[in-house]
Amino acid sequence: MYRVIVSLLLLAAAASADARTALLKRPGGGSAAAVGFRAALSTTELPRWPIEMRSVDELRKLCLPATCERWDRLELALQRAAQWMASYSEGKPRFDAAVALSQIRQTVDSDALRAAFEAARAIADRDQDHPHRRFWQPDLQAPASATSRWPVPTAPGKRIGSNYVLSEALFCRESGWRPETMVYVCGIMRDQGGYESTHALWGLAIAHQNGCIKDEDYAPCALSLQEELAKAQPLDFRPQATLDIDLYAERVLQSLLTGTTNPAVDTWAETLLRLQNDDGSWGMRRDGEEPYYRYHATMMSTWAAAEWYRRFVAYPQLRPR
């Protein structure tokens, strides 16, 4: 029965997605060594990821107000964010910080990012049973009972924590990607472009990358989710709280990770970069807001900007002119 439902959902998703839309393959790595964003863009070979970023001091010397080139400016923005996260003092980073930083460091790296990751990992590794440690420890093992035996909701409006979907996707090669999970991710998990939908797309992409979803099943659902996230992005973004920026960044990130061809993604990324604070962070100081929200918004914005840069390296035709 679930396989029939999956087929119907995929047909509906395909009908809702623009038939001219395609998915860009996330750029892999090559063998060319490069330091700095401009260096990687200037070679005809794919670089060896991650790109080592230049120091903030070096970039600031290059980035005088009238002479700062686009790629130096982007590199400086990421380095400033990395320094802010490495020196975060309003609390301690959480488990999800280790996840995000481990993924950022697959594309760009620096002393500050390494320090931020080690601080987050020291906390995350205390939870030895958490299956998401596989994000930075690929050989981690976990039983199916911890990854793919959770009860999948079937009633509209009923959801379960998105971490369950990510766990199943991370370990789907060993424990499977269930048809009912596919139905859930492409169906009632979605929340009109909110956090549930961003995580649905993320989990779907991980399972696909792990070889657990066929291309012909993946593409319609992914395109439909991308379209949903795009519709949820404000045309004139005026955030009122840190979590507004955080969710905006998550939509940008998941659209880029899954290879959107929507040209609006460049506008979203540029909007996000304009929202960076003078101290390198993203977010707002609001009474009653949890301080960690700014850390989360900063790591998601940094990750989104890193993925934006990664696609420009591999797809020169997409670079802003």
BAFI-217850 format. One line per 10 residues: number of its first residue (from 1); their letters; for each residue x, y, z of C-alpha. Coordinates in pm, 1 decimal. Layout:
BEGIN
NUM	A	X/Y/Z | ...
% end
This chain:
BEGIN
1	MYRVIVSLLL	0.0/0.0/0.0 | 279.4/243.1/89.7 | 439.9/192.9/-250.0 | 113.6/291.8/-419.0 | 91.4/603.2/-200.5 | 453.5/689.9/-282.7 | 378.8/664.1/-654.9 | 73.9/888.8/-624.3 | 267.2/1145.3/-421.0 | 550.0/1150.7/-671.6
11	LAAAASADAR	309.1/1197.6/-959.7 | 147.5/1488.5/-777.8 | 486.8/1638.6/-701.2 | 595.3/1605.1/-1062.1 | 279.4/1776.4/-1178.9 | 333.1/2069.3/-942.2 | 699.2/2120.6/-1036.6 | 798.2/2311.7/-1349.0 | 878.6/2054.1/-1614.9 | 1170.6/2270.3/-1734.3
21	TALLKRPGGG	1333.8/2264.3/-1393.4 | 1635.6/2044.7/-1331.9 | 1853.7/1970.0/-1033.9 | 2218.1/2068.1/-1039.6 | 2457.2/1806.4/-913.3 | 2636.6/1919.6/-600.5 | 2997.8/1985.5/-706.0 | 3247.9/1724.2/-606.4 | 3616.5/1785.5/-559.9 | 3922.1/1767.2/-779.1
31	SAAAVGFRAA	4295.3/1761.1/-719.2 | 4391.6/2126.7/-768.4 | 4517.3/2293.9/-451.2 | 4386.0/2644.7/-384.7 | 4404.3/2894.1/-99.9 | 4146.2/3168.3/-103.9 | 3820.7/3201.4/-291.8 | 3955.0/3382.2/-597.6 | 4228.5/3123.0/-650.8 | 3978.6/2838.4/-672.6
41	LSTTELPRWP	3764.3/3034.1/-917.9 | 4052.0/3117.5/-1148.2 | 4160.7/2760.6/-1222.1 | 4008.7/2544.8/-1492.9 | 4030.4/2240.9/-1265.4 | 3799.8/2160.7/-979.7 | 3971.4/2237.4/-650.7 | 4039.7/1999.4/-370.3 | 3781.2/2072.6/-102.8 | 3781.8/2232.5/144.1
51	IEMRSVDELR	3921.8/2567.4/31.7 | 4150.6/2710.4/299.1 | 4043.2/3066.9/364.6 | 4288.3/3351.2/403.0 | 4316.3/3536.1/733.3 | 4082.5/3817.8/827.6 | 4377.3/4058.1/842.1 | 4486.1/3969.4/488.5 | 4134.1/3996.4/354.4 | 4072.8/4330.5/523.2
61	KLCLPATCER	4382.3/4473.3/354.2 | 4232.9/4369.1/21.8 | 3882.7/4479.0/109.6 | 3905.0/4853.7/115.2 | 3555.6/4997.6/61.3 | 3617.0/5093.7/-300.3 | 3827.6/4796.3/-406.8 | 3685.7/4485.3/-239.9 | 3609.4/4223.8/-503.4 | 3299.4/4007.5/-469.2
71	WDRLELALQR	3486.1/3688.5/-380.6 | 3716.0/3857.1/-130.1 | 3410.0/4012.0/30.9 | 3237.3/3674.2/54.0 | 3548.4/3509.0/196.0 | 3583.2/3786.6/452.4 | 3218.1/3746.1/555.6 | 3269.0/3373.5/618.8 | 3593.3/3427.9/808.6 | 3433.2/3693.5/1029.2
81	AAQWMASYSE	3148.3/3453.7/1105.1 | 3397.8/3176.5/1181.8 | 3583.0/3398.8/1425.6 | 3258.7/3494.1/1596.1 | 3159.8/3128.8/1640.3 | 3508.4/3033.5/1762.9 | 3493.7/3302.8/2031.0 | 3126.6/3252.7/2123.0 | 3089.0/3338.2/2491.7 | 2713.3/3368.9/2552.4
91	GKPRFDAAVA	2680.5/3002.1/2638.3 | 2801.4/2677.5/2490.0 | 2746.3/2546.7/2138.0 | 2503.6/2258.5/2108.1 | 2503.5/1927.3/1926.3 | 2364.6/2078.8/1607.5 | 2660.2/2317.5/1593.8 | 2894.6/2021.3/1548.1 | 2672.7/1893.6/1265.9 | 2664.5/2224.7/1078.5
101	LSQIRQTVDS	3032.8/2305.5/1130.5 | 3138.4/1959.1/1013.9 | 2948.7/2020.1/690.0 | 3074.1/2377.3/641.6 | 3428.3/2245.2/675.8 | 3373.2/2014.2/379.6 | 3368.2/2324.7/158.7 | 3573.3/2592.1/337.5 | 3805.8/2580.4/634.0 | 4024.5/2797.5/854.7
111	DALRAAFEAA	4181.6/2800.1/1199.0 | 3869.9/2968.5/1334.9 | 3635.3/2707.6/1185.3 | 3852.5/2427.7/1319.9 | 3843.6/2583.4/1666.6 | 3466.1/2636.8/1652.4 | 3411.3/2277.1/1542.1 | 3633.8/2129.2/1813.0 | 3448.2/2328.1/2079.0 | 3113.8/2202.8/1948.3
121	RAIADRDQDH	3237.4/1847.1/1897.2 | 3365.8/1827.5/2254.9 | 3008.8/1878.6/2370.4 | 2839.3/1664.7/2104.3 | 3069.2/1366.8/2158.0 | 2942.1/1336.5/2513.7 | 2629.0/1187.3/2358.3 | 2796.5/868.1/2242.5 | 2468.9/708.6/2133.1 | 2353.8/992.1/1907.9
131	PHRRFWQPDL	2336.4/862.7/1547.4 | 2404.3/1210.2/1405.7 | 2766.7/1182.4/1507.9 | 2796.4/1006.3/1171.4 | 2802.8/1352.3/1011.0 | 3164.1/1382.7/1124.4 | 3241.7/1018.3/1200.0 | 3144.8/825.0/883.9 | 3229.8/484.0/1030.5 | 2992.6/529.1/1324.6
141	QAPASATSRW	2756.3/234.7/1367.7 | 2405.4/240.8/1512.8 | 2138.1/-28.2/1541.8 | 1824.7/-11.4/1331.8 | 1628.6/36.3/1652.8 | 1795.4/377.7/1686.5 | 1756.7/486.5/1325.8 | 1465.9/332.3/1135.4 | 1217.9/174.1/1370.6 | 1041.4/488.0/1487.5
151	PVPTAPGKRI	663.4/505.8/1427.3 | 593.7/704.6/1110.6 | 297.0/942.8/1149.0 | 15.6/888.9/902.4 | -254.4/1133.7/1014.5 | -255.7/1487.6/871.3 | -120.1/1737.4/1122.4 | 71.8/1470.7/1311.0 | 450.4/1495.6/1299.0 | 749.7/1350.8/1474.2
161	GSNYVLSEAL	1082.7/1518.8/1544.5 | 1278.3/1579.4/1224.6 | 1588.6/1417.4/1373.8 | 1423.5/1079.2/1324.0 | 1408.7/1136.5/948.7 | 1772.7/1247.8/938.1 | 1881.1/940.6/1135.4 | 1704.6/705.6/897.2 | 1859.4/885.5/599.0 | 2210.4/874.0/747.5
171	FCRESGWRPE	2190.7/498.0/806.4 | 1966.0/395.9/518.8 | 2238.9/187.7/352.2 | 2248.0/-37.7/657.4 | 1891.1/-19.1/788.8 | 1683.5/91.1/491.4 | 1475.1/386.3/381.3 | 1118.5/274.4/438.3 | 839.6/342.9/186.9 | 631.3/491.1/468.4
181	TMVYVCGIMR	914.6/732.0/548.6 | 914.9/846.7/186.4 | 538.9/904.2/206.2 | 582.5/1104.1/525.0 | 869.6/1321.1/398.1 | 694.7/1402.2/70.6 | 360.0/1446.2/242.4 | 242.5/1536.6/589.7 | 583.8/1625.1/731.1 | 576.6/1942.1/522.8
191	DQGGYESTHA	473.7/2272.3/678.3 | 450.1/2528.2/396.0 | 817.4/2614.8/384.1 | 894.0/2605.1/756.0 | 1155.8/2407.4/947.0 | 977.9/2076.8/888.9 | 992.2/2125.3/512.6 | 1359.3/2228.3/515.9 | 1442.3/1916.2/714.2 | 1223.4/1700.4/489.9
201	LWGLAIAHQN	1429.4/1813.9/191.9 | 1755.4/1763.2/381.7 | 1665.2/1409.6/487.0 | 1545.7/1326.5/136.2 | 1875.8/1449.9/-9.9 | 2087.2/1249.9/235.8 | 1896.3/930.2/158.8 | 1937.9/995.5/-212.9 | 2310.4/1061.2/-177.2 | 2338.5/733.9/13.6
211	GCIKDEDYAP	2184.7/547.7/-278.3 | 1858.1/466.6/-101.6 | 1624.6/661.5/-333.1 | 1624.0/627.7/-710.9 | 1671.6/942.1/-916.9 | 1326.4/913.6/-1069.1 | 1168.2/897.9/-722.8 | 1389.8/1164.4/-569.1 | 1359.0/1440.4/-828.1 | 980.0/1502.5/-820.2
221	CALSLQEELA	966.2/1523.3/-441.1 | 1282.7/1735.0/-418.9 | 1159.8/1976.2/-685.6 | 824.2/2008.8/-514.1 | 992.0/2084.3/-180.4 | 1224.5/2335.4/-345.0 | 923.8/2508.4/-496.5 | 755.7/2516.8/-156.3 | 1061.3/2677.3/5.5 | 1084.9/2933.1/-274.9
231	KAQPLDFRPQ	721.4/3037.2/-229.7 | 784.4/3085.3/142.0 | 1079.3/3323.4/90.6 | 962.7/3685.0/141.0 | 1004.2/3911.7/-159.5 | 1097.3/4200.2/68.8 | 1266.4/4038.9/366.2 | 1244.9/4250.1/682.1 | 1323.1/4021.0/973.7 | 1173.6/4099.4/1310.6
241	ATLDIDLYAE	1356.2/3832.2/1509.6 | 1663.8/3613.4/1488.1 | 1461.5/3305.8/1398.9 | 1325.4/3488.2/1093.0 | 1683.5/3511.5/964.6 | 1755.9/3154.9/1071.6 | 1465.4/3008.1/874.4 | 1543.2/3228.1/573.4 | 1899.4/3091.1/580.0 | 1778.6/2731.7/610.3
251	RVLQSLLTGT	1563.2/2771.8/301.1 | 1859.6/2914.7/109.8 | 2086.6/2635.5/232.1 | 1861.1/2343.2/149.2 | 1779.0/2490.7/-191.5 | 2150.9/2513.1/-269.6 | 2239.5/2172.1/-124.0 | 1980.1/2009.1/-346.4 | 2082.8/2192.6/-662.4 | 1803.8/2438.4/-723.4
261	TNPAVDTWAE	1808.6/2612.7/-1060.5 | 1582.5/2892.0/-937.7 | 1774.1/3213.9/-1016.4 | 1616.2/3379.7/-711.8 | 1857.3/3184.5/-491.3 | 2129.0/3441.0/-574.1 | 1908.2/3723.7/-450.8 | 1834.5/3529.5/-133.0 | 2203.8/3467.3/-67.3 | 2294.1/3831.3/-128.7
271	TLLRLQNDDG	2011.5/3941.1/102.3 | 2147.0/3708.3/369.5 | 2498.8/3849.7/337.6 | 2367.5/4204.1/379.7 | 2216.9/4101.0/712.2 | 2551.9/4006.1/867.6 | 2625.1/4208.0/1181.0 | 2939.9/4411.8/1233.5 | 3071.9/4149.7/1476.5 | 3042.9/3873.0/1212.4
281	SWGMRRDGEE	2726.5/3712.3/1347.4 | 2374.9/3695.3/1210.5 | 2069.9/3767.9/1421.6 | 1924.9/4030.9/1649.4 | 1948.3/4109.8/2015.8 | 1593.2/4094.2/2142.8 | 1466.1/4076.3/2498.0 | 1351.3/3723.7/2570.9 | 1538.5/3567.3/2279.5 | 1761.8/3276.7/2363.5
291	PYYRYHATMM	2126.6/3377.1/2298.3 | 2192.3/3051.7/2114.0 | 1951.9/3158.6/1840.1 | 2220.8/3396.4/1711.9 | 2475.6/3115.3/1703.3 | 2233.7/2895.3/1510.8 | 2145.8/3170.9/1265.2 | 2516.6/3241.3/1215.2 | 2612.5/2880.4/1145.4 | 2321.9/2833.4/904.5
301	STWAAAEWYR	2399.4/3157.4/719.3 | 2767.4/3061.4/699.8 | 2680.6/2716.9/565.0 | 2444.3/2866.9/306.8 | 2710.6/3115.6/190.8 | 2970.2/2837.4/166.5 | 2738.4/2626.6/-50.9 | 2659.8/2930.5/-265.9 | 3030.0/2976.0/-329.6 | 3081.1/2604.3/-396.1
311	RFVAYPQLRP	2838.2/2604.8/-687.9 | 3008.3/2904.5/-849.8 | 3339.2/2718.4/-854.4 | 3192.4/2429.0/-1051.5 | 2938.8/2621.5/-1261.7 | 3106.0/2935.7/-1402.7 | 2796.7/3015.2/-1607.7 | 2606.2/3080.7/-1285.0 | 2849.7/3336.9/-1145.1 | 2707.5/3686.9/-1103.5
321	R	2833.1/3926.3/-1366.8
% end
